[in-house]
Amino acid sequence: MTSNPDLSDRLVRLHPTADGVVVAVVTGELDLFVSPAVRRRLVEASGPQVDLLLVDLDEVALLSGAGIGMLLDVLRLAGDRGTTVRLVSTSRVVLRPLAITGDGAHLPLFPSQAAALGA
């Protein structure tokens, strides 16, 4: 089902700006089933004209191990394309799994879009 473009469109809303920034608002449950579609959409949103991909996770309802792995992959893959990735969340649903696994230390996490843009 990861080849279904409608799935990734429903889970990731992209908001490009004129200054090389794309804000991606991710919704729903980031689990083993949907993580490949979200990964593809986020990596496609990065590229030569995109300096910063800001991934807002405040609407995520569940962050599984597969979702964490996907975020780490996006960070690496987008970086390979020359795009900086910053994550935004204040949600316990996101912050708790990152703290438990220790992966939060490997992800550029900010408390707001303004803070991520100003970093």
C-alpha positions as CSV (number, residue, x, y, z in Angstrom):
1,M,0.0,0.0,0.0
2,T,3.0,2.3,0.2
3,S,2.8,3.0,-3.5
4,N,-0.6,4.7,-2.9
5,P,0.0,8.4,-3.4
6,D,-3.3,9.2,-1.7
7,L,-2.0,7.7,1.5
8,S,1.1,9.9,1.6
9,D,-1.0,13.0,0.6
10,R,-3.3,12.4,3.6
11,L,-0.4,11.9,6.0
12,V,1.9,14.7,4.9
13,R,0.8,18.2,4.0
14,L,3.5,20.2,2.2
15,H,3.7,24.0,2.5
16,P,6.6,25.3,0.3
17,T,7.8,28.9,0.8
18,A,9.6,31.2,-1.6
19,D,12.8,31.1,0.4
20,G,13.8,27.5,0.0
21,V,11.9,26.2,3.0
22,V,9.3,23.4,2.9
23,V,7.1,22.9,6.0
24,A,5.7,19.3,6.1
25,V,2.9,18.7,8.6
26,V,2.7,15.0,9.4
27,T,-0.5,13.5,10.8
28,G,-1.7,10.2,12.0
29,E,0.1,7.2,13.3
30,L,3.7,6.7,12.2
31,D,3.9,2.9,12.3
32,L,5.4,0.1,10.2
33,F,2.5,0.3,7.7
34,V,2.6,4.1,6.9
35,S,6.3,5.0,7.5
36,P,7.5,4.0,4.0
37,A,4.9,6.3,2.4
38,V,5.8,9.2,4.8
39,R,9.5,8.6,4.2
40,R,9.0,8.8,0.4
41,R,6.9,12.0,0.6
42,L,9.4,13.7,2.9
43,V,12.5,12.8,0.9
44,E,10.7,13.8,-2.3
45,A,10.0,17.2,-0.7
46,S,13.8,17.7,-0.2
47,G,16.1,18.5,-3.0
48,P,18.3,21.1,-4.7
49,Q,15.8,24.0,-4.4
50,V,15.0,23.2,-0.7
51,D,17.5,24.4,1.9
52,L,15.4,23.4,4.9
53,L,12.7,20.8,5.4
54,L,10.8,21.5,8.6
55,V,8.8,18.5,9.7
56,D,6.0,19.3,12.1
57,L,5.1,16.3,14.2
58,D,2.6,17.9,16.6
59,E,-0.4,16.1,14.8
60,V,1.2,12.6,15.1
61,A,-1.0,10.3,17.1
62,L,1.6,7.5,17.5
63,L,5.3,7.2,17.0
64,S,6.5,3.6,16.7
65,G,10.0,2.3,16.4
66,A,9.4,2.1,12.6
67,G,8.4,5.8,12.7
68,I,11.6,6.7,14.6
69,G,13.7,4.8,12.1
70,M,11.9,6.6,9.2
71,L,12.7,10.0,10.7
72,L,16.4,9.0,11.0
73,D,16.3,7.8,7.4
74,V,14.7,11.1,6.2
75,L,17.4,13.1,8.1
76,R,20.2,11.1,6.3
77,L,18.6,10.9,2.8
78,A,17.6,14.6,2.7
79,G,21.0,15.5,4.0
80,D,22.5,13.5,1.1
81,R,20.4,15.7,-1.2
82,G,21.7,18.9,0.4
83,T,18.6,19.7,2.5
84,T,18.7,20.4,6.2
85,V,16.0,18.7,8.2
86,R,14.5,20.0,11.5
87,L,11.7,18.4,13.4
88,V,9.1,20.2,15.5
89,S,7.1,18.7,18.3
90,T,6.0,19.4,21.9
91,S,3.8,16.3,21.9
92,R,4.3,13.6,24.5
93,V,3.3,11.1,21.9
94,V,6.5,12.0,20.0
95,L,8.8,13.1,22.7
96,R,8.3,10.1,25.0
97,P,9.4,7.4,22.5
98,L,12.4,9.5,21.4
99,A,13.4,9.8,25.0
100,I,12.9,6.1,25.8
101,T,15.0,5.0,22.8
102,G,17.6,7.7,23.1
103,D,17.0,8.6,19.4
104,G,15.9,12.1,20.4
105,A,19.6,12.9,20.8
106,H,20.2,12.1,17.2
107,L,17.4,14.2,15.8
108,P,17.3,18.0,15.5
109,L,14.1,18.6,17.5
110,F,12.6,22.0,18.2
111,P,9.6,23.2,20.3
112,S,8.1,25.3,17.6
113,Q,8.3,26.1,13.9
114,A,9.6,29.6,14.8
115,A,12.4,28.1,16.9
116,A,13.3,25.7,14.1
117,L,13.3,28.5,11.5
118,G,15.4,30.7,13.7
119,A,18.1,28.0,14.5
